[in-house]
């Protein structure tokens, strides 16, 4: 005996034929086209952890930038000290009889001054304060002994190593994050 077919029964048979026997269940129990809202879990992090990581990253970036500025100021101090010594040497040699050596010393002093000025400008462009730069350069120009020059040079080398270490740490973080991101 044949059962009477209504329009719902016909729709059910048609849907089963097109989409399989469970298609009617998905329509019945789920909202079509509306994704379920989910909590933030980007890379299995909670929102609180993400905010904390972001704050730490900002601190690291600030620390690296400050180290870079400090290194630039220290290099400017070394350049100023070298320029001051070159100028003193040129002034002392100008009173001698060798005109060619005096001109060479003056050219070296001029070149060292140019390098020092560019180092100061680079430090300023990184964000160093003008008053701080003036104090550091003034102190570096007043070097008297070879020990003073070695001290200024060692301080600059240490600052450069610190800045390079922080920069490498930041790049390592970038590469670690990039390794996790699927392509």
Buried (B, 14 or more C-beta within 10 A) or exposed (E): EEEEEEEEEEEBEEBEEEEEEEBBEEEEEEEEEEEEEEEEEEEEEEEEEBEEEEEEEEEBEEBBBBBBBBBBBBBBBBBBBBBBBBBBBBEEBBEEEEEEEBEEBBEBBBEBBEBBBEBBEBBBEBEBEEEEBEEBBEBBBEBEEEEBBEEBBEBBBEBBEBBBEBBEEBEEEEEEEEEEEEE
